[in-house]
Every structure is written in structure tokens, then in C-alpha cells.
Amino acid sequence: MARALSDDLRSRVLQASSDGLSARQAASRFGVGISTAIRWIGRAKLGERSARAQGWRRGSRLDPHESFVVEMIEAQKDITLNEMVLRLANEVGLQIGRSALSIWLGRRGWTFKKPPMHWSRSGQTS
């Protein structure tokens, strides 16, 4: 992904467009891509004049059910992902894939330990 462009540059392109320049002319004048200028101007017409947040999507459908997932793990340390997916579907009504649950658990520090066959949560090491 390319570097982020400044809000000042965005506002200058939008101002030039509102002053009568086409998106292509504004892009050429300020040295941005034509598609970038077109996208900025289109979003400005919808009222979105600032940049959108970059990076990973912050929310998950599992976030509101975090306490339920933790309770499942605490109640049965050797519960499998398949069993958790089934319980989420039956008891909470949340349809989610096994890999999505695994990634969600991993991002919160939960790992499945094979020798003792149970879930454990490790703190951050830094």
C-alpha cells in the first residue's frame, strides 16, 4: 500500500475541484493519482471530507460474546474449536467459522496447549 497523503493536500484538491477544475486537472496540478482525486471528490460530495481510518477492521462479531467464550473455556479447558463453534451457534445464535474463532482467540492471547490439552492465556511479553 502506498503512503498516506496529507489532509492538507486533500483539502487543496477538493478546493480546486469546487473552484471549477475537473478531477483530472486537480490531480495533475497537485501531483496525485487521477483515481485518487476522483475518489476524494466523490466522497466529498457525500459529505466525507476527511480520510478514512487505515488498518485492520477493529470490531468482530465475537466481541459482544467475549465473556461467553471465556466462560466456555474456563468451564471445560479441553474444549475444541468445533465444540465452541457449535455452542456459539446453538446457545447464542452466532454463526462463525472455526478459523475466524481461532484467529479471534489468538489475537486475545489464547493458545491451545497440546501436552496438557487445554486452553491457556498468556500475558504480553515486552
N, C-alpha and C positions, 0 to 999 in steps of 0.2 A: 504494500500500500504506500502511496506517495505521502509526502509530508503534509501536515495540515496547513492551510492557508489562513492568514490573519483575518480577524473580523473587520479590521480597517480596510483591507483590500476588498472584502465582500461588500462593505458599505459603499465604497467608491464605485464598484461595478454596478451596484444597484442604483446609485445616484445617476451615473452616466446613462443607464437604461431609462430611468424616469425622465431624464433631460432630452430624450429623443434618439439616442443611439440604439442600434439594433444589438442583440446579444453578441453577434459575431464581431461587430465593431468594438464593443466594450471589451470583449475578450482579447482582441488584438491590441487595443490601447494599453491594457493593464497586464498583458502577458500571462493570461490564464487560459486554460483549455476552453474551447468553444462549448463543449458539452457541460463543463462546469458552470460557465456563465448562464447557459440556458436553464440548467437545473436551479441555480440560485434565483434567477428571475422568476421562474415558475413557482418556486416555493414562496418567494416574497409576495406574489400575487395572492397566495393563500394565507398570508399573514405570518409566515415563518421567515423572519429576517436574520436569525442567528443560526450558528452551526448546530447540528445535532450532536449528541454525545457519541463519542467513539468508544470502541472496545466491546467487550462481551456484554451480552444482554444480562442485566443484573438479576432479574427475577426468575423464579421457577415455579411450576405448578405444585411442586412439592413443598415449597417454603411454608405455606399455611399449615401443613400437616407434619411439620418437623417434630413436634412433641409426640405425635402418634408413632412415627418411625422410631424415635429414640426409645419409647416405651416397648415397642415390639422387640428391639434388640436387647434391652435390659431384661425383659421377661424371659427371653429364650436366646441365650448367647450364640447358639449354633444354628440360628435361623438362616436359611438360604435366600438368595435374591428372588428366586422363583416364588418362594413362600411369601416373601414380603410383597411382591407384586400382586399375588392373589389376594392377600389380606387387604391391601390398599383398594383393590377393585371391589371386593365384597363388602368391606366394612365402611369405607369412606366414599366409594363410588368414583375413585380416581383411576383412570386407565393410563398406565405409564409403562414404558418398556424396561426390560431388565438392565440394559446398558445405560439408559438415562438415570435409573436409580443408582447404579454403580458409580457413575460419574458424579452424581449429586452427593453421595456418601463420601467419595474420595476427596471432594473439594472441602468437606467439613471435617476431614481428618479421620474418618472411619476406614479401617482396613480389616480384611478378613485374615486372621492368623491361622495357618494350616495346622501346625503341630498340636496346639490345644483345641483347635477347631472352634473358634469363637471370634466375635467381632470385638475390636478394641479401638479406642480413640486415643491418638497420640497428640500431645501438645506441640505447638510450634517450636522448632529449634532454631534459634538465631542468636 
